[in-house]
């Protein structure tokens, strides 16, 4: 293991009890009570992140068509803290499983935090997916004034000297993307976590970090400010950056980013989950919503409860393997 790998621990603590990586939410048994008229009143849709980030923007886009699909009002609020852990802990430990309090949830965050921190306040298999509706792949972005014209230039420089990569949060999609890049190269990289995407970008604009491992959505904004996008961590080139190569094209087998969805507490009745899944699927088919999502770089996904659980299990296996190579799994 390269000594520089421990630099990824900047600002982090790890503790106690690892998470068994079953890492999938199982279909809940009914929590009791009549749900035949669900929903019949206002639903609270909580985001465990700061306002202004990708999850917040995506949810605000969903709000109106979601109200139309469900036939009731949807109130959106933010409950940031611990990179999402505060909200997810509240979801699984305190929230009533009646479908009237739902919460945004992100991969790989819900896997990485319990795995690396041990006691995150929740376990991955307690995150009870209703639907995964969106993804945003990671993007490597540098200053337009830098000498890095291509990802090969950046990696070559990082092989000779320590370079910093800013990103949104610790044990997040950006963090694990930076880890994967270091793992598959000889680059000496230090990951610098910020409280969110919106907080990370000024650090690049101000020259405080050498680059960002951010999302394609934020890369669109940074490109307009003169920043340079070197690579995208997607399966194939994305329509918003048709001239930017994928990391795979550049010789790195890395497909990483955030997959966003909505979760409900354990023991939520299956009928409630089905209603929510149907509503989010309907939102994804809304023409105006699709147009706005495309313009912002959001990629629409459609995974129901079962598919989301299986996908979580697959991503969890990959995440555990990578974190173990960096000795970042909690003892």
C-alpha positions in Angstrom: 0.0 0.0 0.0 1.3 3.4 -1.0 1.9 5.7 2.1 0.0 8.4 0.3 -3.2 6.4 0.5 -3.7 7.3 4.1 -3.9 10.9 3.0 -7.5 10.1 2.0 -8.3 10.0 5.7 -8.1 13.8 6.0 -10.6 15.0 8.6 -12.0 11.5 9.2 -12.5 9.2 12.2 -13.3 5.5 12.1 -14.8 3.5 14.8 -16.2 0.1 16.0 -18.3 -2.6 14.4 -18.2 -3.0 10.6 -21.3 -3.3 8.6 -22.1 -6.8 7.2 -22.4 -6.2 3.5 -25.7 -7.8 2.9 -26.4 -4.3 1.8 -29.9 -4.6 0.4 -33.2 -3.5 1.8 -35.7 -6.3 2.0 -39.4 -5.9 1.3 -41.0 -4.9 4.5 -43.9 -6.6 6.2 -47.0 -4.4 6.7 -46.7 -2.1 9.7 -50.4 -2.5 10.5 -53.3 -0.1 9.9 -55.4 0.6 6.8 -53.4 1.9 3.9 -56.1 1.5 1.3 -56.5 5.3 1.0 -52.8 6.1 0.9 -51.9 8.9 0.4 -54.6 11.0 1.9 -52.7 13.9 3.3 -49.4 15.9 2.9 -46.2 14.0 2.5 -42.9 15.3 3.9 -39.9 14.7 1.6 -36.7 15.2 3.6 -33.2 15.6 2.1 -30.3 14.8 4.4 -28.1 17.3 2.6 -27.4 21.0 2.4 -29.7 23.1 0.1 -28.3 23.9 -3.3 -26.6 20.5 -4.0 -27.6 18.0 -6.7 -30.1 16.1 -4.4 -31.8 19.4 -3.5 -32.0 20.6 -7.0 -33.4 17.3 -8.3 -36.0 17.1 -5.6 -37.2 20.6 -6.2 -37.6 19.6 -9.9 -39.7 16.6 -8.8 -41.9 18.4 -6.3 -44.7 19.6 -8.6 -45.0 16.5 -10.9 -44.8 14.3 -7.7 -47.7 16.2 -6.2 -49.7 15.6 -9.4 -48.8 11.9 -9.4 -49.7 11.4 -5.8 -52.7 13.7 -5.6 -51.5 15.4 -2.3 -49.1 18.1 -1.3 -45.4 17.3 -0.9 -43.4 19.5 1.4 -39.6 19.4 0.9 -37.2 20.2 3.7 -33.5 19.7 4.4 -31.9 17.8 7.3 -28.2 18.0 6.7 -25.5 16.4 8.8 -22.8 13.7 8.7 -22.9 13.5 4.9 -26.5 12.2 5.1 -26.0 10.0 8.2 -28.0 12.2 10.6 -31.1 12.0 8.3 -30.8 8.3 7.6 -30.3 7.5 11.2 -33.5 9.4 12.0 -35.3 7.6 9.1 -34.6 4.1 10.3 -34.8 4.8 14.1 -37.5 7.4 14.6 -39.7 7.9 11.6 -43.2 6.4 11.5 -43.4 3.7 8.7 -46.7 5.1 7.3 -45.4 6.6 4.0 -46.0 10.2 5.0 -42.3 10.9 5.8 -40.0 9.9 3.0 -36.3 10.7 2.5 -33.8 11.1 -0.2 -31.0 8.4 -0.2 -27.8 8.2 -2.2 -25.5 5.4 -3.3 -22.7 4.9 -2.5 -23.1 7.0 0.6 -25.4 4.7 2.4 -22.9 1.9 1.9 -19.6 3.7 2.6 -20.5 5.4 5.8 -21.4 2.4 7.9 -18.7 0.4 6.3 -15.9 2.9 7.1 -17.2 4.5 10.2 -18.7 1.4 11.9 -21.4 3.2 13.9 -23.1 5.6 11.5 -26.4 5.5 13.3 -27.9 3.1 10.7 -27.0 0.1 8.7 -27.2 -0.1 5.0 -29.8 -2.9 5.0 -32.1 -0.6 7.0 -32.4 1.8 4.1 -35.7 0.7 2.6 -35.7 1.8 -1.0 -38.9 2.8 -2.8 -37.2 3.9 -6.0 -33.9 4.9 -7.5 -34.7 7.6 -10.0 -31.4 9.4 -11.0 -27.7 9.2 -11.4 -24.8 11.7 -11.9 -21.4 10.3 -12.8 -18.2 11.6 -11.4 -16.2 14.1 -13.4 -12.5 15.1 -13.0 -12.3 18.9 -13.4 -9.2 21.2 -13.3 -8.6 24.9 -13.8 -8.7 26.1 -17.3 -5.4 27.9 -16.6 -3.6 24.7 -15.6 -1.2 22.7 -17.7 -3.4 19.7 -17.6 -4.9 19.4 -21.0 -5.9 15.8 -20.7 -6.2 13.3 -17.9 -2.9 11.8 -18.9 -1.2 15.1 -18.0 -2.9 15.2 -14.6 -1.9 11.7 -13.7 1.7 12.2 -14.9 2.0 15.3 -12.7 0.5 13.4 -9.7 3.0 10.6 -10.2 5.8 13.2 -9.6 4.2 15.3 -6.8 1.3 15.2 -4.4 -1.8 16.7 -5.8 -5.1 17.5 -4.1 -8.6 16.6 -5.3 -11.5 18.3 -3.6 -15.0 16.7 -3.5 -18.3 16.6 -1.8 -18.0 14.9 1.6 -16.1 12.0 3.1 -17.1 8.5 2.2 -19.1 9.8 -0.7 -19.3 9.2 -4.5 -16.6 11.8 -5.1 -14.4 10.3 -2.3 -14.6 6.8 -3.6 -14.0 8.0 -7.2 -10.8 9.7 -6.1 -9.8 6.5 -4.2 -10.4 4.4 -7.3 -8.3 6.7 -9.5 -5.4 6.5 -7.0 -5.8 2.7 -6.7 -5.5 2.2 -10.5 -2.6 4.6 -11.0 0.6 5.6 -9.4 -0.8 9.0 -8.7 -0.1 10.7 -5.3 -3.5 12.2 -4.5 -4.9 13.8 -1.3 -8.7 13.9 -1.1 -10.0 17.1 0.5 -13.7 16.8 1.6 -16.1 19.7 1.6 -19.6 19.9 3.1 -21.2 19.7 -0.3 -20.7 20.2 -4.0 -21.5 23.9 -3.8 -18.8 24.3 -1.2 -16.1 22.4 -3.1 -16.2 24.3 -6.4 -15.0 27.7 -5.0 -11.9 25.9 -3.7 -11.0 25.0 -7.3 -12.0 28.4 -8.6 -9.8 30.0 -5.9 -6.8 27.7 -6.6 -7.0 26.0 -3.2 -7.1 22.5 -4.7 -5.4 21.1 -7.8 -8.7 19.6 -9.1 -12.1 18.3 -8.3 -13.7 14.9 -8.3 -17.2 16.3 -8.7 -20.4 15.4 -10.5 -21.1 15.9 -14.2 -23.9 18.4 -13.2 -21.4 20.6 -11.4 -18.8 20.2 -14.1 -21.3 21.8 -16.5 -21.4 24.9 -14.3 -17.6 24.9 -13.9 -17.1 24.6 -17.7 -19.1 27.8 -18.1 -16.6 29.4 -15.7 -13.6 28.4 -17.7 -12.7 25.2 -15.9 -11.6 22.1 -17.9 -13.3 18.7 -17.7 -10.7 15.9 -18.2 -12.8 12.7 -17.8 -16.2 11.3 -16.9 -16.6 8.1 -14.8 -19.5 6.7 -16.8 -20.0 3.6 -18.8 -20.1 5.6 -22.0 -19.6 9.2 -23.0 -22.4 11.4 -21.8 -24.4 13.7 -24.1 -23.6 16.8 -22.1 -19.8 16.2 -22.6 -19.6 14.4 -26.0 -15.9 15.3 -26.5 -14.8 14.3 -23.0 -13.5 10.7 -22.7 -14.6 8.3 -20.0 -12.1 7.0 -17.5 -12.4 3.6 -19.1 -11.4 5.1 -22.5 -8.4 6.6 -20.6 -7.3 3.2 -19.3 -9.0 3.2 -15.9 -11.8 0.7 -15.2 -13.9 3.2 -13.1 -17.6 3.7 -13.3 -18.6 5.8 -10.3 -20.9 8.6 -9.2 -24.1 9.1 -7.3 -27.3 7.2 -7.7 -30.2 9.0 -6.0 -33.5 7.7 -4.9 -36.2 7.8 -2.2 -36.3 5.6 0.9 -38.9 4.9 3.6 -38.5 3.4 7.2 -38.2 -0.3 7.8 -41.6 -2.0 8.2 -43.3 0.4 5.7 -46.2 -1.6 4.1 -45.5 -2.9 0.6 -48.6 -1.2 -0.8 -47.2 2.2 0.3 -43.9 1.4 -1.3 -45.6 0.4 -4.5 -47.6 3.6 -4.6 -44.5 5.7 -4.1 -42.5 3.8 -6.7 -45.3 4.3 -9.2 -45.4 8.0 -8.5 -41.7 8.5 -9.0 -41.8 6.4 -12.2 -44.6 8.7 -13.4 -42.5 11.8 -12.6 -39.6 10.3 -14.7 -42.0 10.1 -17.7 -43.1 13.7 -17.4 -41.9 15.5 -20.5 -41.1 18.8 -18.8 -39.3 17.1 -16.0 -37.2 15.1 -18.4 -36.3 18.2 -20.4 -35.2 20.1 -17.3 -33.3 17.1 -16.0 -31.4 16.7 -19.3 -30.5 20.4 -19.4 -28.9 20.1 -16.0 -27.1 16.9 -16.7 -29.2 14.6 -14.5 -29.5 11.0 -15.9 -32.9 9.4 -15.3 -32.9 5.9 -13.8 -35.8 3.6 -13.1 -35.2 1.0 -10.4 -38.1 -0.2 -8.3 -37.7 -1.6 -4.7 -36.3 -5.0 -5.7 -34.0 -3.6 -8.4 -32.7 -0.9 -6.1 -31.9 -3.5 -3.4 -30.0 -5.7 -5.9 -28.1 -2.7 -7.3 -27.2 -1.7 -3.8 -25.8 -5.2 -3.1 -23.7 -5.0 -6.2 -22.3 -1.6 -5.4 -21.6 -2.6 -1.8 -19.4 -5.5 -2.9 -17.3 -3.1 -5.1 -17.1 -0.5 -2.4 -16.0 -3.0 0.3 -13.2 -4.4 -2.0 -11.9 -0.9 -2.7 -12.0 0.4 0.9 -10.2 -2.8 2.1 -7.3 -2.1 -0.2 -7.0 1.3 1.5 -7.4 -0.1 5.0 -10.5 2.1 5.4 -12.9 -0.5 6.7 -13.7 0.0 10.4 -12.2 -2.7 12.7 
